[in-house]
Amino acid sequence: MATADSKGVTESPQAESLRTEIANDFLSCSLCLEEYKDPTDLPCRHTFCKGCLKTYISDLTPGSKLRCPVCRKETEVPKDGLEGFTHNFFIESLQDTVLQSTHKKKCSSCALVSQTETVATSKCITCHDYLCDRCSPFHCGSRLTKDHRILTFQQLHSSEYQKEIQEQQKIICPEHKGETIRYFCSDCSVPICRDCRDLHHDGHKLISLEKAAEMVKPKLENKCHYLERKLATGEKTLLNIDNTLATFLENESSVQQQIKAHAAYLRQLLDQQEQTLLRELHKTSSTHRKNIQTSYDNCSATCSSIKTTTDVVKNILQHGAPIDVLMLQHQLGQRLDELQSTTAMEEIPEKIHLTLTTNTEVDQEISSGAGLGNVQISRLPALPKFKPQAVCMLKFDTGPKIAEDISVSPNREYVTTHGWNNKVKVFSSDGTSRQEFTSISHTQLKWPVGICHFPDGRMIVSDAGSNKLFILSPQWEVQQTVDVSSPHGVALNNSCTKIAVAQFIEKSVSVFSIDIKGKITLTKVMKDKDGDQLFDKPYKVSYMSNGCLVVSDTSLNKLHILTPSGDPLYQYTGPDNKLVDIRGVCVDAYDNILVTDYTNHCIHLVSPDGKFIQYIATKADGLKNPWGCTINQDGYLVVTQGNGKVKVFQYLEK
């Protein structure tokens, strides 16, 4: 639905939206964040309100230095001070024609003649003067301005006059005051005035502004088209992010409930154990309390009886007649003997000490929080989408012979091994040859086969001829040497704590551990399982993200997928056992396995559980005798070929 402005001019919703976007993006001063008042340019072409610049520039003395608030480029105050900076007529024109400015314009003629401020109601689109109702009729009355065109502010906003405004509009040269922009210098790609032409662009190719605009428009349209596609991608990404957030919030709520439920369960267990321990304590202490009390009572009664008996005997001995003593001696003597022989006075109950014995490991787990559990973060990569046909993004030549292996350095250089002529070669990211080595640290290479990179740029090179692994610095200096018989393919696990080496002649795969100090130690040799031989000619190896190992076996034409401990998980021999001549193997970010099939001129894409997915590239894609392979930082497949060529394929949808 169309809307009308305060002056009754009707505009469409699209025009209203465009007006808002222009106002937000082009008509707000970056200092005051409001609509420009008297827009003024610095030499770096950033625009500000003249009043804002006056406040911002602390020293307006001509020649003094200031920095642009936006780009920080240094410039000098002109000899005319603040007035020496260029007025931005383009911004002012946008304010007049696109935005219904909230700032009242002052009549230029009144300010010049009578130095009074009168609100302007129209504008001369030829010379950019603002005019009031009184001055407007007289503006075109002189010989100099008789051809000028005056429009009211209402007409400026009307689409009916937009073409005329564009035709009449003159832009003043920022360098030469009073001169309008007339030409476009093709050599310098800048619009210029007549003085610019004579002073700075003499001999340059000049074309009309109209012709230059027609040349520029397609470029801007292409950029807009590209941004529109980027916007569509961004909107799709926003939708995916919304879905991801909703899924994450649901997952968060679920884990929160699990934590609460588990904590309640543990509290219940603790309460039950508390009651059990208290019952055991009460039972044990109650029995012992009774024993102690019984001993006390027995001892107390005996003491009372002794005291009573001794008191009676003493009283009779002291006050009784001899006959009394003689008559009671037998009875009293017997009682005294009984009390003398009692053991109740000596029976002290056993002393016991109660302690609570706790499980130290449980205490530590609870104090550290591990007893309740831990919140684990698992980053799940989005499911990959494969292109129906791989696209070759780059190809380059490494020489007349096969590159047996290839790896990509952190700075995107391609490094290839050439066992047949004992070389290692380095190529830039665009395939340009950079270096080649026949020796490293004065050690001659005898048959370099495998190569892989650490994230910090160090390399591992396997040399089958010298039976060694070389650990090299990014500057190609030998840092460590490891003795390994017939090493071919090499691979690092994701945490860079293990090196797997395919030993071609020994029919085995050895795994070396790297400790925190960088010491390399042989920890496992994978050769057979339950008496059965695993490999015949293991050639290349690669690690999956979960630590599982992938091994190509060139004699059996079989791909082995092993657990980190070396137990067989899956085997792959191609669809209908058509994997004819396996060579290289690598694993992408989704743990998909890529296998080169030399004779069939194709790349097999294999799932992490050893299932055929599809062919990535074939002879129809120009692939010929693929050999070594790896994945670069863009997720592209990099393949060496039997003819010495290297091809880089994009096989995943972005």
Solvent accessible surface area in square Angstrom, and as a share of the most:
residue,aa,sasa,rsa
1,M,208,0.93
2,A,49,0.38
3,T,59,0.34
4,A,70,0.54
5,D,30,0.15
6,S,108,0.70
7,K,104,0.44
8,G,53,0.51
9,V,28,0.16
10,T,92,0.53
11,E,29,0.13
12,S,45,0.29
13,P,58,0.36
14,Q,134,0.59
15,A,38,0.30
16,E,72,0.33
17,S,58,0.37
18,L,103,0.51
19,R,40,0.14
20,T,73,0.43
21,E,97,0.43
22,I,25,0.13
23,A,21,0.16
24,N,104,0.53
25,D,103,0.53
26,F,113,0.47
27,L,1,0.01
28,S,47,0.31
29,C,0,0.00
30,S,59,0.38
31,L,63,0.32
32,C,48,0.28
33,L,140,0.69
34,E,97,0.44
35,E,25,0.11
36,Y,17,0.06
37,K,101,0.43
38,D,61,0.32
39,P,0,0.00
40,T,1,0.00
41,D,16,0.08
42,L,2,0.01
43,P,79,0.49
44,C,29,0.17
45,R,147,0.54
46,H,59,0.26
47,T,18,0.10
48,F,0,0.00
49,C,3,0.02
50,K,46,0.19
51,G,46,0.45
52,C,26,0.16
53,L,0,0.00
54,K,127,0.54
55,T,121,0.70
56,Y,79,0.30
57,I,10,0.05
58,S,118,0.76
59,D,67,0.35
60,L,61,0.30
61,T,82,0.48
62,P,69,0.44
63,G,39,0.37
64,S,21,0.14
65,K,118,0.50
66,L,15,0.08
67,R,115,0.42
68,C,1,0.00
69,P,34,0.21
70,V,76,0.44
71,C,58,0.34
72,R,126,0.46
73,K,126,0.53
74,E,86,0.39
75,T,23,0.14
76,E,89,0.40
77,V,3,0.02
78,P,36,0.22
79,K,176,0.75
80,D,90,0.46
81,G,10,0.09
82,L,20,0.10
83,E,114,0.51
84,G,17,0.16
85,F,12,0.05
86,T,18,0.10
87,H,46,0.21
88,N,22,0.11
89,F,38,0.16
90,F,112,0.47
91,I,13,0.06
92,E,13,0.06
93,S,11,0.07
94,L,25,0.12
95,Q,1,0.00
96,D,7,0.04
97,T,18,0.10
98,V,31,0.18
99,L,32,0.16
100,Q,66,0.30
101,S,34,0.22
102,T,111,0.65
103,H,49,0.22
104,K,147,0.62
105,K,31,0.13
106,K,92,0.39
107,C,0,0.00
108,S,40,0.26
109,S,32,0.21
110,C,3,0.02
111,A,47,0.37
112,L,151,0.75
113,V,125,0.72
114,S,59,0.38
115,Q,159,0.71
116,T,69,0.40
117,E,139,0.62
118,T,49,0.29
119,V,72,0.41
120,A,4,0.03
121,T,52,0.30
122,S,4,0.02
123,K,6,0.03
124,C,0,0.00
125,I,8,0.04
126,T,25,0.14
127,C,45,0.27
128,H,12,0.05
129,D,50,0.26
130,Y,17,0.07
131,L,0,0.00
132,C,5,0.03
133,D,107,0.55
134,R,159,0.58
135,C,15,0.09
136,S,24,0.15
137,P,98,0.61
138,F,155,0.65
139,H,26,0.11
140,C,44,0.26
141,G,67,0.65
142,S,56,0.36
143,R,194,0.71
144,L,148,0.74
145,T,25,0.15
146,K,121,0.51
147,D,110,0.57
148,H,38,0.17
149,R,85,0.31
150,I,32,0.16
151,L,1,0.00
152,T,62,0.36
153,F,33,0.14
154,Q,84,0.38
155,Q,54,0.24
156,L,1,0.01
157,H,26,0.12
158,S,22,0.14
159,S,98,0.63
160,E,136,0.61
161,Y,43,0.16
162,Q,54,0.24
163,K,148,0.63
164,E,47,0.21
165,I,10,0.05
166,Q,134,0.60
167,E,114,0.51
168,Q,55,0.25
169,Q,54,0.24
170,K,81,0.34
171,I,59,0.30
172,I,34,0.17
173,C,3,0.02
174,P,46,0.29
175,E,108,0.48
176,H,30,0.13
177,K,115,0.49
178,G,67,0.64
179,E,29,0.13
180,T,27,0.16
181,I,24,0.12
182,R,107,0.39
183,Y,54,0.20
184,F,33,0.14
185,C,0,0.00
186,S,39,0.25
187,D,90,0.47
188,C,57,0.34
189,S,78,0.50
190,V,60,0.35
191,P,75,0.47
192,I,4,0.02
193,C,0,0.00
194,R,100,0.36
195,D,49,0.25
196,C,10,0.06
197,R,76,0.28
198,D,83,0.43
199,L,121,0.60
200,H,101,0.45
201,H,20,0.09
202,D,121,0.63
203,G,80,0.77
204,H,63,0.28
205,K,130,0.55
206,L,52,0.26
207,I,20,0.10
208,S,53,0.34
209,L,63,0.31
210,E,127,0.57
211,K,117,0.49
212,A,4,0.03
213,A,42,0.32
214,E,106,0.47
215,M,104,0.46
216,V,57,0.33
217,K,101,0.43
218,P,65,0.41
219,K,131,0.56
220,L,97,0.48
221,E,111,0.50
222,N,103,0.53
223,K,129,0.55
224,C,73,0.44
225,H,102,0.45
226,Y,115,0.44
227,L,106,0.53
228,E,108,0.48
229,R,142,0.52
230,K,114,0.48
231,L,110,0.55
232,A,58,0.45
233,T,86,0.50
234,G,29,0.28
235,E,96,0.43
236,K,129,0.55
237,T,59,0.34
238,L,111,0.55
239,L,110,0.55
240,N,78,0.40
241,I,93,0.47
242,D,85,0.44
243,N,83,0.43
244,T,89,0.52
245,L,93,0.46
246,A,60,0.46
247,T,89,0.52
248,F,114,0.47
249,L,91,0.45
250,E,126,0.57
251,N,80,0.41
252,E,88,0.39
253,S,56,0.36
254,S,51,0.33
255,V,44,0.25
256,Q,90,0.40
257,Q,101,0.45
258,Q,110,0.49
259,I,73,0.37
260,K,115,0.49
261,A,64,0.50
262,H,76,0.34
263,A,16,0.12
264,A,48,0.37
265,Y,113,0.43
266,L,47,0.23
267,R,140,0.51
268,Q,99,0.44
269,L,74,0.37
270,L,103,0.51
271,D,80,0.41
272,Q,93,0.41
273,Q,94,0.42
274,E,88,0.39
275,Q,89,0.40
276,T,48,0.28
277,L,69,0.35
278,L,89,0.44
279,R,151,0.55
280,E,97,0.43
281,L,85,0.42
282,H,117,0.52
283,K,156,0.66
284,T,68,0.39
285,S,22,0.14
286,S,24,0.16
287,T,79,0.46
288,H,30,0.13
289,R,130,0.48
290,K,136,0.58
291,N,80,0.41
292,I,76,0.39
293,Q,98,0.43
294,T,74,0.43
295,S,26,0.17
296,Y,147,0.56
297,D,70,0.36
298,N,71,0.37
299,C,41,0.25
300,S,56,0.36
301,A,65,0.50
302,T,17,0.10
303,C,55,0.33
304,S,65,0.42
305,S,28,0.18
306,I,50,0.26
307,K,134,0.57
308,T,81,0.47
309,T,15,0.09
310,T,45,0.26
311,D,71,0.37
312,V,67,0.39
313,V,18,0.11
314,K,133,0.56
315,N,85,0.43
316,I,28,0.14
317,L,115,0.57
318,Q,135,0.60
319,H,135,0.60
320,G,28,0.27
321,A,45,0.35
322,P,105,0.66
323,I,104,0.53
324,D,61,0.31
325,V,46,0.26
326,L,110,0.55
327,M,142,0.63
328,L,60,0.30
329,Q,111,0.49
330,H,145,0.65
331,Q,121,0.54
332,L,31,0.15
333,G,28,0.26
334,Q,103,0.46
335,R,95,0.35
336,L,64,0.32
337,D,97,0.50
338,E,85,0.38
339,L,21,0.10
340,Q,151,0.67
341,S,84,0.54
342,T,44,0.26
343,T,76,0.44
344,A,18,0.14
345,M,84,0.38
346,E,135,0.60
347,E,100,0.45
348,I,142,0.72
349,P,40,0.25
350,E,132,0.59
351,K,184,0.78
352,I,74,0.37
353,H,157,0.70
354,L,85,0.42
355,T,105,0.61
356,L,126,0.63
357,T,125,0.72
358,T,77,0.45
359,N,88,0.45
360,T,88,0.51
361,E,126,0.56
362,V,66,0.38
363,D,66,0.34
364,Q,110,0.49
365,E,85,0.38
366,I,94,0.48
367,S,97,0.62
368,S,87,0.56
369,G,32,0.31
370,A,45,0.35
371,G,23,0.22
372,L,74,0.37
373,G,40,0.39
374,N,108,0.56
375,V,104,0.59
376,Q,146,0.65
377,I,133,0.67
378,S,84,0.54
379,R,202,0.74
380,L,155,0.77
381,P,80,0.50
382,A,81,0.63
383,L,160,0.80
384,P,33,0.21
385,K,137,0.58
386,F,50,0.21
387,K,38,0.16
388,P,132,0.83
389,Q,114,0.51
390,A,11,0.08
391,V,70,0.40
392,C,53,0.32
393,M,93,0.41
394,L,44,0.22
395,K,138,0.58
396,F,18,0.08
397,D,75,0.39
398,T,5,0.03
399,G,19,0.18
400,P,122,0.77
401,K,100,0.42
402,I,24,0.12
403,A,0,0.00
404,E,5,0.02
405,D,13,0.07
406,I,3,0.02
407,S,9,0.06
408,V,19,0.11
409,S,10,0.06
410,P,63,0.40
411,N,106,0.54
412,R,102,0.37
413,E,34,0.15
414,Y,11,0.04
415,V,3,0.01
416,T,0,0.00
417,T,0,0.00
418,H,3,0.01
419,G,0,0.00
420,W,101,0.35
421,N,50,0.26
422,N,51,0.26
423,K,48,0.21
424,V,1,0.01
425,K,22,0.09
426,V,1,0.01
427,F,5,0.02
428,S,17,0.11
429,S,61,0.39
430,D,91,0.47
431,G,10,0.10
432,T,77,0.45
433,S,79,0.51
434,R,138,0.50
435,Q,95,0.42
436,E,92,0.41
437,F,37,0.15
438,T,57,0.33
439,S,43,0.28
440,I,4,0.02
441,S,57,0.37
442,H,190,0.85
443,T,53,0.31
444,Q,103,0.46
445,L,2,0.01
446,K,113,0.48
447,W,89,0.31
448,P,0,0.00
449,V,0,0.00
450,G,0,0.00
451,I,6,0.03
452,C,17,0.10
453,H,28,0.12
454,F,8,0.03
455,P,101,0.64
456,D,87,0.45
457,G,10,0.10
458,R,66,0.24
459,M,5,0.02
460,I,0,0.00
461,V,1,0.00
462,S,0,0.00
463,D,0,0.00
464,A,19,0.15
465,G,40,0.38
466,S,24,0.15
467,N,68,0.35
468,K,62,0.26
469,L,0,0.00
470,F,3,0.01
471,I,1,0.01
472,L,0,0.00
473,S,6,0.04
474,P,61,0.39
475,Q,128,0.57
476,W,30,0.11
477,E,103,0.46
478,V,44,0.25
479,Q,96,0.43
480,Q,61,0.27
481,T,67,0.39
482,V,22,0.13
483,D,109,0.57
484,V,9,0.05
485,S,47,0.30
486,S,5,0.03
487,P,0,0.00
488,H,22,0.10
489,G,0,0.00
490,V,8,0.05
491,A,9,0.07
492,L,26,0.13
493,N,20,0.10
494,N,108,0.55
495,S,76,0.49
496,C,33,0.20
497,T,58,0.34
498,K,76,0.32
499,I,0,0.00
500,A,0,0.00
501,V,0,0.00
502,A,0,0.00
503,Q,15,0.07
504,F,49,0.20
505,I,124,0.63
506,E,58,0.26
507,K,63,0.27
508,S,3,0.02
509,V,0,0.00
510,S,4,0.03
511,V,9,0.05
512,F,12,0.05
513,S,28,0.18
514,I,27,0.14
515,D,68,0.35
516,I,174,0.89
517,K,184,0.78
518,G,23,0.22
519,K,134,0.57
520,I,26,0.13
521,T,66,0.39
522,L,89,0.44
523,T,77,0.45
524,K,80,0.34
525,V,75,0.43
526,M,7,0.03
527,K,92,0.39
528,D,83,0.43
529,K,78,0.33
530,D,129,0.67
531,G,73,0.70
532,D,100,0.52
533,Q,104,0.46
534,L,20,0.10
535,F,1,0.00
536,D,32,0.16
537,K,62,0.26
538,P,0,0.00
539,Y,12,0.04
540,K,8,0.03
541,V,9,0.05
542,S,15,0.10
543,Y,22,0.08
544,M,5,0.02
545,S,70,0.45
546,N,98,0.50
547,G,19,0.18
548,C,9,0.05
549,L,2,0.01
550,V,0,0.00
551,V,0,0.00
552,S,0,0.00
553,D,0,0.00
554,T,26,0.15
555,S,56,0.36
556,L,82,0.41
557,N,42,0.21
558,K,43,0.18
559,L,0,0.00
560,H,1,0.01
561,I,1,0.01
562,L,1,0.01
563,T,28,0.16
564,P,81,0.51
565,S,63,0.41
566,G,6,0.06
567,D,52,0.27
568,P,58,0.36
569,L,80,0.40
570,Y,87,0.33
571,Q,94,0.42
572,Y,10,0.04
573,T,42,0.24
574,G,11,0.11
575,P,35,0.22
576,D,120,0.62
577,N,117,0.60
578,K,115,0.49
579,L,5,0.03
580,V,71,0.41
581,D,25,0.13
582,I,0,0.00
583,R,43,0.16
584,G,1,0.01
585,V,9,0.05
586,C,10,0.06
587,V,25,0.14
588,D,10,0.05
589,A,88,0.68
590,Y,67,0.25
591,D,21,0.11
592,N,9,0.04
593,I,0,0.00
594,L,0,0.00
595,V,0,0.00
596,T,0,0.00
597,D,0,0.00
598,Y,50,0.19
599,T,70,0.41
600,N,61,0.31
601,H,34,0.15
602,C,7,0.04
603,I,0,0.00
604,H,0,0.00
605,L,0,0.00
606,V,0,0.00
607,S,17,0.11
608,P,53,0.33
609,D,57,0.30
610,G,10,0.10
611,K,122,0.51
612,F,70,0.29
613,I,63,0.32
614,Q,48,0.21
615,Y,83,0.31
616,I,7,0.04
617,A,0,0.00
618,T,40,0.23
619,K,132,0.56
620,A,97,0.75
621,D,33,0.17
622,G,39,0.38
623,L,1,0.00
624,K,106,0.45
625,N,25,0.13
626,P,0,0.00
627,W,24,0.08
628,G,0,0.00
629,C,7,0.04
630,T,24,0.14
631,I,39,0.20
632,N,16,0.08
633,Q,82,0.37
634,D,57,0.29
635,G,25,0.24
636,Y,33,0.13
637,L,0,0.00
638,V,0,0.00
639,V,0,0.00
640,T,1,0.00
641,Q,2,0.01
642,G,18,0.18
643,N,61,0.31
644,G,1,0.01
645,K,77,0.33
646,V,0,0.00
647,K,25,0.11
648,V,3,0.02
649,F,1,0.00
650,Q,20,0.09
651,Y,2,0.01
652,L,21,0.11
653,E,77,0.35
654,K,173,0.73
